[in-house]
Amino acid sequence: MSGPAAGTAVAATTTDVVCLGESMVTFLPSQPGRLADVPSFGRGIGGAESNVACALAAAGHRAAWVGRVGADGFGDHLVETIASYGVDTSAVRRDPVRPTGIYFRT
């Protein structure tokens, strides 16, 4: 059995936990109400895996998040925001064909 290709895995010796899965850019209404009545949305991130990685990093653990995002501005925002919590995002892959997932909460 051979190991992973160079540069494709988070180093186990530098990470306490690795979270793997989908994350998305979220758009949250600025006030409660029907979608037609909401004047604006705030932008955030969502996804259980990245939320856990961010919380663990904020608590002082060495956390990594592995996922795939689009090679687009939403993907940039997602990876930059998760990394800003101190999460290792070096194994995140950028997809030039499929866009980053987004969702709107109402």
Chimera marker file (.cmm) of the C-alpha trace (Angstrom):
<marker_set name="trace">
<marker id="1" x="0.000" y="0.000" z="0.000" r="1" g="1" b="0" radius="0.5"/>
<marker id="2" x="1.442" y="3.345" z="-0.956" r="1" g="1" b="0" radius="0.5"/>
<marker id="3" x="0.905" y="6.668" z="0.783" r="1" g="1" b="0" radius="0.5"/>
<marker id="4" x="-0.793" y="9.751" z="-0.641" r="1" g="1" b="0" radius="0.5"/>
<marker id="5" x="0.869" y="11.751" z="-3.378" r="1" g="1" b="0" radius="0.5"/>
<marker id="6" x="3.050" y="14.609" z="-2.210" r="1" g="1" b="0" radius="0.5"/>
<marker id="7" x="1.048" y="17.722" z="-1.405" r="1" g="1" b="0" radius="0.5"/>
<marker id="8" x="-2.339" y="15.990" z="-1.286" r="1" g="1" b="0" radius="0.5"/>
<marker id="9" x="-2.713" y="15.258" z="2.414" r="1" g="1" b="0" radius="0.5"/>
<marker id="10" x="-2.692" y="17.240" z="5.618" r="1" g="1" b="0" radius="0.5"/>
<marker id="11" x="0.304" y="16.196" z="7.708" r="1" g="1" b="0" radius="0.5"/>
<marker id="12" x="-0.930" y="14.033" z="10.585" r="1" g="1" b="0" radius="0.5"/>
<marker id="13" x="1.889" y="15.220" z="12.831" r="1" g="1" b="0" radius="0.5"/>
<marker id="14" x="0.713" y="18.833" z="12.674" r="1" g="1" b="0" radius="0.5"/>
<marker id="15" x="-3.042" y="18.311" z="13.041" r="1" g="1" b="0" radius="0.5"/>
<marker id="16" x="-5.226" y="17.194" z="15.954" r="1" g="1" b="0" radius="0.5"/>
<marker id="17" x="-8.357" y="16.740" z="13.846" r="1" g="1" b="0" radius="0.5"/>
<marker id="18" x="-9.259" y="16.748" z="10.156" r="1" g="1" b="0" radius="0.5"/>
<marker id="19" x="-12.813" y="17.619" z="9.109" r="1" g="1" b="0" radius="0.5"/>
<marker id="20" x="-13.911" y="16.459" z="5.671" r="1" g="1" b="0" radius="0.5"/>
<marker id="21" x="-16.995" y="17.588" z="3.802" r="1" g="1" b="0" radius="0.5"/>
<marker id="22" x="-19.032" y="20.232" z="2.042" r="1" g="1" b="0" radius="0.5"/>
<marker id="23" x="-19.197" y="23.856" z="3.102" r="1" g="1" b="0" radius="0.5"/>
<marker id="24" x="-21.106" y="26.673" z="1.457" r="1" g="1" b="0" radius="0.5"/>
<marker id="25" x="-21.363" y="30.427" z="1.444" r="1" g="1" b="0" radius="0.5"/>
<marker id="26" x="-24.536" y="31.429" z="3.296" r="1" g="1" b="0" radius="0.5"/>
<marker id="27" x="-26.706" y="34.469" z="2.783" r="1" g="1" b="0" radius="0.5"/>
<marker id="28" x="-28.696" y="35.482" z="5.861" r="1" g="1" b="0" radius="0.5"/>
<marker id="29" x="-31.531" y="38.033" z="5.751" r="1" g="1" b="0" radius="0.5"/>
<marker id="30" x="-30.837" y="41.352" z="7.458" r="1" g="1" b="0" radius="0.5"/>
<marker id="31" x="-34.286" y="41.194" z="9.068" r="1" g="1" b="0" radius="0.5"/>
<marker id="32" x="-37.041" y="38.590" z="9.451" r="1" g="1" b="0" radius="0.5"/>
<marker id="33" x="-39.726" y="38.402" z="6.818" r="1" g="1" b="0" radius="0.5"/>
<marker id="34" x="-40.712" y="37.076" z="3.450" r="1" g="1" b="0" radius="0.5"/>
<marker id="35" x="-37.966" y="36.818" z="0.864" r="1" g="1" b="0" radius="0.5"/>
<marker id="36" x="-39.665" y="39.502" z="-1.247" r="1" g="1" b="0" radius="0.5"/>
<marker id="37" x="-39.595" y="41.895" z="1.737" r="1" g="1" b="0" radius="0.5"/>
<marker id="38" x="-35.989" y="41.389" z="2.897" r="1" g="1" b="0" radius="0.5"/>
<marker id="39" x="-33.915" y="44.414" z="1.806" r="1" g="1" b="0" radius="0.5"/>
<marker id="40" x="-30.476" y="42.795" z="2.060" r="1" g="1" b="0" radius="0.5"/>
<marker id="41" x="-28.507" y="39.731" z="3.078" r="1" g="1" b="0" radius="0.5"/>
<marker id="42" x="-25.335" y="39.284" z="5.103" r="1" g="1" b="0" radius="0.5"/>
<marker id="43" x="-22.729" y="36.810" z="3.911" r="1" g="1" b="0" radius="0.5"/>
<marker id="44" x="-21.274" y="34.010" z="6.025" r="1" g="1" b="0" radius="0.5"/>
<marker id="45" x="-20.144" y="30.411" z="5.821" r="1" g="1" b="0" radius="0.5"/>
<marker id="46" x="-21.929" y="27.208" z="6.676" r="1" g="1" b="0" radius="0.5"/>
<marker id="47" x="-21.364" y="23.489" z="6.823" r="1" g="1" b="0" radius="0.5"/>
<marker id="48" x="-21.013" y="21.239" z="9.842" r="1" g="1" b="0" radius="0.5"/>
<marker id="49" x="-17.482" y="20.172" z="8.952" r="1" g="1" b="0" radius="0.5"/>
<marker id="50" x="-16.037" y="23.648" z="8.557" r="1" g="1" b="0" radius="0.5"/>
<marker id="51" x="-18.009" y="24.923" z="11.570" r="1" g="1" b="0" radius="0.5"/>
<marker id="52" x="-16.454" y="22.189" z="13.724" r="1" g="1" b="0" radius="0.5"/>
<marker id="53" x="-12.971" y="22.886" z="12.344" r="1" g="1" b="0" radius="0.5"/>
<marker id="54" x="-13.346" y="26.632" z="13.060" r="1" g="1" b="0" radius="0.5"/>
<marker id="55" x="-14.631" y="26.019" z="16.591" r="1" g="1" b="0" radius="0.5"/>
<marker id="56" x="-11.822" y="23.591" z="17.380" r="1" g="1" b="0" radius="0.5"/>
<marker id="57" x="-9.184" y="25.973" z="16.011" r="1" g="1" b="0" radius="0.5"/>
<marker id="58" x="-10.678" y="28.838" z="18.035" r="1" g="1" b="0" radius="0.5"/>
<marker id="59" x="-10.419" y="26.608" z="21.124" r="1" g="1" b="0" radius="0.5"/>
<marker id="60" x="-6.705" y="26.084" z="20.486" r="1" g="1" b="0" radius="0.5"/>
<marker id="61" x="-6.702" y="22.758" z="18.637" r="1" g="1" b="0" radius="0.5"/>
<marker id="62" x="-4.808" y="22.180" z="15.405" r="1" g="1" b="0" radius="0.5"/>
<marker id="63" x="-7.645" y="21.641" z="12.939" r="1" g="1" b="0" radius="0.5"/>
<marker id="64" x="-7.773" y="21.118" z="9.197" r="1" g="1" b="0" radius="0.5"/>
<marker id="65" x="-10.677" y="21.205" z="6.763" r="1" g="1" b="0" radius="0.5"/>
<marker id="66" x="-10.611" y="19.200" z="3.537" r="1" g="1" b="0" radius="0.5"/>
<marker id="67" x="-13.176" y="19.882" z="0.843" r="1" g="1" b="0" radius="0.5"/>
<marker id="68" x="-13.738" y="21.036" z="-2.707" r="1" g="1" b="0" radius="0.5"/>
<marker id="69" x="-14.941" y="24.486" z="-3.723" r="1" g="1" b="0" radius="0.5"/>
<marker id="70" x="-15.342" y="26.244" z="-7.022" r="1" g="1" b="0" radius="0.5"/>
<marker id="71" x="-12.502" y="28.281" z="-8.477" r="1" g="1" b="0" radius="0.5"/>
<marker id="72" x="-14.576" y="31.421" z="-7.987" r="1" g="1" b="0" radius="0.5"/>
<marker id="73" x="-15.051" y="34.366" z="-5.645" r="1" g="1" b="0" radius="0.5"/>
<marker id="74" x="-17.380" y="32.410" z="-3.359" r="1" g="1" b="0" radius="0.5"/>
<marker id="75" x="-14.724" y="29.710" z="-3.020" r="1" g="1" b="0" radius="0.5"/>
<marker id="76" x="-12.129" y="32.374" z="-2.227" r="1" g="1" b="0" radius="0.5"/>
<marker id="77" x="-14.375" y="33.801" z="0.494" r="1" g="1" b="0" radius="0.5"/>
<marker id="78" x="-15.049" y="30.375" z="1.982" r="1" g="1" b="0" radius="0.5"/>
<marker id="79" x="-11.416" y="29.272" z="2.139" r="1" g="1" b="0" radius="0.5"/>
<marker id="80" x="-10.168" y="32.668" z="3.370" r="1" g="1" b="0" radius="0.5"/>
<marker id="81" x="-12.808" y="32.840" z="6.111" r="1" g="1" b="0" radius="0.5"/>
<marker id="82" x="-12.141" y="29.308" z="7.350" r="1" g="1" b="0" radius="0.5"/>
<marker id="83" x="-8.377" y="29.921" z="7.282" r="1" g="1" b="0" radius="0.5"/>
<marker id="84" x="-8.867" y="33.146" z="9.279" r="1" g="1" b="0" radius="0.5"/>
<marker id="85" x="-9.895" y="30.977" z="12.253" r="1" g="1" b="0" radius="0.5"/>
<marker id="86" x="-6.517" y="29.234" z="12.105" r="1" g="1" b="0" radius="0.5"/>
<marker id="87" x="-7.791" y="26.175" z="10.238" r="1" g="1" b="0" radius="0.5"/>
<marker id="88" x="-5.379" y="24.484" z="7.823" r="1" g="1" b="0" radius="0.5"/>
<marker id="89" x="-7.019" y="24.678" z="4.379" r="1" g="1" b="0" radius="0.5"/>
<marker id="90" x="-3.990" y="23.489" z="2.397" r="1" g="1" b="0" radius="0.5"/>
<marker id="91" x="-5.757" y="20.310" z="1.208" r="1" g="1" b="0" radius="0.5"/>
<marker id="92" x="-8.855" y="22.110" z="-0.135" r="1" g="1" b="0" radius="0.5"/>
<marker id="93" x="-9.252" y="21.546" z="-3.864" r="1" g="1" b="0" radius="0.5"/>
<marker id="94" x="-10.491" y="24.184" z="-6.330" r="1" g="1" b="0" radius="0.5"/>
<marker id="95" x="-12.852" y="22.970" z="-9.073" r="1" g="1" b="0" radius="0.5"/>
<marker id="96" x="-12.650" y="24.992" z="-12.310" r="1" g="1" b="0" radius="0.5"/>
<marker id="97" x="-15.900" y="23.460" z="-13.627" r="1" g="1" b="0" radius="0.5"/>
<marker id="98" x="-18.344" y="23.332" z="-10.712" r="1" g="1" b="0" radius="0.5"/>
<marker id="99" x="-19.182" y="26.457" z="-8.686" r="1" g="1" b="0" radius="0.5"/>
<marker id="100" x="-19.017" y="26.845" z="-4.931" r="1" g="1" b="0" radius="0.5"/>
<marker id="101" x="-22.288" y="26.005" z="-3.229" r="1" g="1" b="0" radius="0.5"/>
<marker id="102" x="-24.383" y="28.843" z="-1.828" r="1" g="1" b="0" radius="0.5"/>
<marker id="103" x="-27.600" y="28.908" z="0.156" r="1" g="1" b="0" radius="0.5"/>
<marker id="104" x="-30.070" y="31.507" z="1.304" r="1" g="1" b="0" radius="0.5"/>
<marker id="105" x="-31.744" y="31.300" z="4.704" r="1" g="1" b="0" radius="0.5"/>
<marker id="106" x="-35.123" y="32.900" z="5.100" r="1" g="1" b="0" radius="0.5"/>
<link id1="1" id2="2" r="1" g="1" b="0" radius="0.2"/>
<link id1="2" id2="3" r="1" g="1" b="0" radius="0.2"/>
<link id1="3" id2="4" r="1" g="1" b="0" radius="0.2"/>
<link id1="4" id2="5" r="1" g="1" b="0" radius="0.2"/>
<link id1="5" id2="6" r="1" g="1" b="0" radius="0.2"/>
<link id1="6" id2="7" r="1" g="1" b="0" radius="0.2"/>
<link id1="7" id2="8" r="1" g="1" b="0" radius="0.2"/>
<link id1="8" id2="9" r="1" g="1" b="0" radius="0.2"/>
<link id1="9" id2="10" r="1" g="1" b="0" radius="0.2"/>
<link id1="10" id2="11" r="1" g="1" b="0" radius="0.2"/>
<link id1="11" id2="12" r="1" g="1" b="0" radius="0.2"/>
<link id1="12" id2="13" r="1" g="1" b="0" radius="0.2"/>
<link id1="13" id2="14" r="1" g="1" b="0" radius="0.2"/>
<link id1="14" id2="15" r="1" g="1" b="0" radius="0.2"/>
<link id1="15" id2="16" r="1" g="1" b="0" radius="0.2"/>
<link id1="16" id2="17" r="1" g="1" b="0" radius="0.2"/>
<link id1="17" id2="18" r="1" g="1" b="0" radius="0.2"/>
<link id1="18" id2="19" r="1" g="1" b="0" radius="0.2"/>
<link id1="19" id2="20" r="1" g="1" b="0" radius="0.2"/>
<link id1="20" id2="21" r="1" g="1" b="0" radius="0.2"/>
<link id1="21" id2="22" r="1" g="1" b="0" radius="0.2"/>
<link id1="22" id2="23" r="1" g="1" b="0" radius="0.2"/>
<link id1="23" id2="24" r="1" g="1" b="0" radius="0.2"/>
<link id1="24" id2="25" r="1" g="1" b="0" radius="0.2"/>
<link id1="25" id2="26" r="1" g="1" b="0" radius="0.2"/>
<link id1="26" id2="27" r="1" g="1" b="0" radius="0.2"/>
<link id1="27" id2="28" r="1" g="1" b="0" radius="0.2"/>
<link id1="28" id2="29" r="1" g="1" b="0" radius="0.2"/>
<link id1="29" id2="30" r="1" g="1" b="0" radius="0.2"/>
<link id1="30" id2="31" r="1" g="1" b="0" radius="0.2"/>
<link id1="31" id2="32" r="1" g="1" b="0" radius="0.2"/>
<link id1="32" id2="33" r="1" g="1" b="0" radius="0.2"/>
<link id1="33" id2="34" r="1" g="1" b="0" radius="0.2"/>
<link id1="34" id2="35" r="1" g="1" b="0" radius="0.2"/>
<link id1="35" id2="36" r="1" g="1" b="0" radius="0.2"/>
<link id1="36" id2="37" r="1" g="1" b="0" radius="0.2"/>
<link id1="37" id2="38" r="1" g="1" b="0" radius="0.2"/>
<link id1="38" id2="39" r="1" g="1" b="0" radius="0.2"/>
<link id1="39" id2="40" r="1" g="1" b="0" radius="0.2"/>
<link id1="40" id2="41" r="1" g="1" b="0" radius="0.2"/>
<link id1="41" id2="42" r="1" g="1" b="0" radius="0.2"/>
<link id1="42" id2="43" r="1" g="1" b="0" radius="0.2"/>
<link id1="43" id2="44" r="1" g="1" b="0" radius="0.2"/>
<link id1="44" id2="45" r="1" g="1" b="0" radius="0.2"/>
<link id1="45" id2="46" r="1" g="1" b="0" radius="0.2"/>
<link id1="46" id2="47" r="1" g="1" b="0" radius="0.2"/>
<link id1="47" id2="48" r="1" g="1" b="0" radius="0.2"/>
<link id1="48" id2="49" r="1" g="1" b="0" radius="0.2"/>
<link id1="49" id2="50" r="1" g="1" b="0" radius="0.2"/>
<link id1="50" id2="51" r="1" g="1" b="0" radius="0.2"/>
<link id1="51" id2="52" r="1" g="1" b="0" radius="0.2"/>
<link id1="52" id2="53" r="1" g="1" b="0" radius="0.2"/>
<link id1="53" id2="54" r="1" g="1" b="0" radius="0.2"/>
<link id1="54" id2="55" r="1" g="1" b="0" radius="0.2"/>
<link id1="55" id2="56" r="1" g="1" b="0" radius="0.2"/>
<link id1="56" id2="57" r="1" g="1" b="0" radius="0.2"/>
<link id1="57" id2="58" r="1" g="1" b="0" radius="0.2"/>
<link id1="58" id2="59" r="1" g="1" b="0" radius="0.2"/>
<link id1="59" id2="60" r="1" g="1" b="0" radius="0.2"/>
<link id1="60" id2="61" r="1" g="1" b="0" radius="0.2"/>
<link id1="61" id2="62" r="1" g="1" b="0" radius="0.2"/>
<link id1="62" id2="63" r="1" g="1" b="0" radius="0.2"/>
<link id1="63" id2="64" r="1" g="1" b="0" radius="0.2"/>
<link id1="64" id2="65" r="1" g="1" b="0" radius="0.2"/>
<link id1="65" id2="66" r="1" g="1" b="0" radius="0.2"/>
<link id1="66" id2="67" r="1" g="1" b="0" radius="0.2"/>
<link id1="67" id2="68" r="1" g="1" b="0" radius="0.2"/>
<link id1="68" id2="69" r="1" g="1" b="0" radius="0.2"/>
<link id1="69" id2="70" r="1" g="1" b="0" radius="0.2"/>
<link id1="70" id2="71" r="1" g="1" b="0" radius="0.2"/>
<link id1="71" id2="72" r="1" g="1" b="0" radius="0.2"/>
<link id1="72" id2="73" r="1" g="1" b="0" radius="0.2"/>
<link id1="73" id2="74" r="1" g="1" b="0" radius="0.2"/>
<link id1="74" id2="75" r="1" g="1" b="0" radius="0.2"/>
<link id1="75" id2="76" r="1" g="1" b="0" radius="0.2"/>
<link id1="76" id2="77" r="1" g="1" b="0" radius="0.2"/>
<link id1="77" id2="78" r="1" g="1" b="0" radius="0.2"/>
<link id1="78" id2="79" r="1" g="1" b="0" radius="0.2"/>
<link id1="79" id2="80" r="1" g="1" b="0" radius="0.2"/>
<link id1="80" id2="81" r="1" g="1" b="0" radius="0.2"/>
<link id1="81" id2="82" r="1" g="1" b="0" radius="0.2"/>
<link id1="82" id2="83" r="1" g="1" b="0" radius="0.2"/>
<link id1="83" id2="84" r="1" g="1" b="0" radius="0.2"/>
<link id1="84" id2="85" r="1" g="1" b="0" radius="0.2"/>
<link id1="85" id2="86" r="1" g="1" b="0" radius="0.2"/>
<link id1="86" id2="87" r="1" g="1" b="0" radius="0.2"/>
<link id1="87" id2="88" r="1" g="1" b="0" radius="0.2"/>
<link id1="88" id2="89" r="1" g="1" b="0" radius="0.2"/>
<link id1="89" id2="90" r="1" g="1" b="0" radius="0.2"/>
<link id1="90" id2="91" r="1" g="1" b="0" radius="0.2"/>
<link id1="91" id2="92" r="1" g="1" b="0" radius="0.2"/>
<link id1="92" id2="93" r="1" g="1" b="0" radius="0.2"/>
<link id1="93" id2="94" r="1" g="1" b="0" radius="0.2"/>
<link id1="94" id2="95" r="1" g="1" b="0" radius="0.2"/>
<link id1="95" id2="96" r="1" g="1" b="0" radius="0.2"/>
<link id1="96" id2="97" r="1" g="1" b="0" radius="0.2"/>
<link id1="97" id2="98" r="1" g="1" b="0" radius="0.2"/>
<link id1="98" id2="99" r="1" g="1" b="0" radius="0.2"/>
<link id1="99" id2="100" r="1" g="1" b="0" radius="0.2"/>
<link id1="100" id2="101" r="1" g="1" b="0" radius="0.2"/>
<link id1="101" id2="102" r="1" g="1" b="0" radius="0.2"/>
<link id1="102" id2="103" r="1" g="1" b="0" radius="0.2"/>
<link id1="103" id2="104" r="1" g="1" b="0" radius="0.2"/>
<link id1="104" id2="105" r="1" g="1" b="0" radius="0.2"/>
<link id1="105" id2="106" r="1" g="1" b="0" radius="0.2"/>
</marker_set>
